[in-house]
Amino acid sequence: MDSWNRGWAERDVALAIADYAEDADWTNAFGDRVVGRDSLSAALNFIFSLNFVMAGDSQQNEFEDVTFLSPTIALIRSKLVRVGQKTSEGNMLPDRHVHHLRVVEMRDGRWQIVSHLISQAHEKR
């Protein structure tokens, strides 16, 4: 999570995907899905080039929960709040409450992200 968060803050794709498996499955909060590190790298290069998306700042994770499903597979849930992000028209967005669910697996002696689902909670009316 630290590599991901720092990678976003620094617009550093290599850092953001440092812990992803070669066959990682990634879906963002808008339902865009890519499979594989190369595809994720291309997607993040595009996303990081969008100044309106990169506007603002992500706060520290509000929580990080780890649940081990086996000695070699775990789920990591986290939530952060992104403030100051803008629309493509340049309008300020309300604070975004972004949830992450990662599946990590011990492969080749290190934990690797094999699946990452991002969702956004909206205010309840």
N, C-alpha and C positions, 0 to 999 in steps of 0.2 A: 504494500500500500504506500509506503514511503517513496519508493521509486516512481510509482504512478503519480502521486501528488506532486512530487518535485518536478517530474517530467512535464506535467501540465503547467506548473508555475514558470518553468524555464523554457517552455516550448521545445523540449528536447525529446524527440520521439524515441531515440535509442534508450534513454533512461526510462521513459514511460513504459516501454515494453520489455525491459530487461529481465523480468521474471516470468514471462509468458512462454509456454511450450510452443514448439514449432507448429503444432496442430490446434492451437488455442481457438476457441469459439467465443466471439465477443459480440455483444448486442448493446447498443447505446440506448439512452432514454427515449429516443425517437423511433426505436424499432429497427434501426439500420444494423444489419448483421454482416460480419465478416468472419471468415474461417482461415486461420493460419497467420503466423507472424508477419509474413510479407504483405498480406492483404491488410492486416491491422496497421502496419507501418505506413502503407499508402493512405489509408483512411485518416490516420492521425496527422500525417503531413498535410493533407488537405484541410482538416479541421483546424490545425494550428495556424494555418495561413489566413484564417478568417478572423479579422480583428474584432468584429462584433462578438464573436463567440469567446474569444480570448480576453475580452474586457472583463474587469472585475477581479475578484479574488476568492479562492476557496479557503474557508476557515479550516481549523483542525477538525479531524473526525470527531463527531459527537459520541460515537461509540464504535467499538470493534469487538465483535463476538466471534469466537472460534469454536466450532463443534467438530470433533474428530469422528468420522464415520468408520474409520479403520486406522491402523497404525500408519497407513500410507496415503490416506485421503481425508481431507478436511474441508469444511465450509467456512468461509469468512464473510461475515455480514458487517457492513459499516455504513455510516451516514455522515455526510458533510453538508454544509450550507455554503452555496456560492452566492456572493453578493456583488452587485454592480455589473452584472452581465447585461448586454444590450440585444435588441432585436436587429435584424438585418437593415432596418430603416434607421437605426441609431437611437431608438427609444429604450429607456431603462426598463429592465424586467424586474418584477418583484424577486425577492430572495428565492433562490431555488434550493429545495430540500432534496438532495440527491442520495439515493440508496444504491449500494453496491452489494452484489452477491457473487462471490468468487468461489470456484471449486479449485482447490489446489491438490496436487498429487506429488508424492515423492518419486522423482525420476532421476536416474543417473546421479544419485546422492544429494540432490537438492530439491527443494520445494518449487514446483512450477505451476503457474496458473493455467488450467486447462479449459476453464469456462468462466466468463465474466458477464454478468447481466446487470445493467444499470437501469434504474427507474427513478422517476421523479414524483414525489408526493405533492399534490396540489391542495390548496386550502379547501377545507370542507365548507360548504355553504349551508 
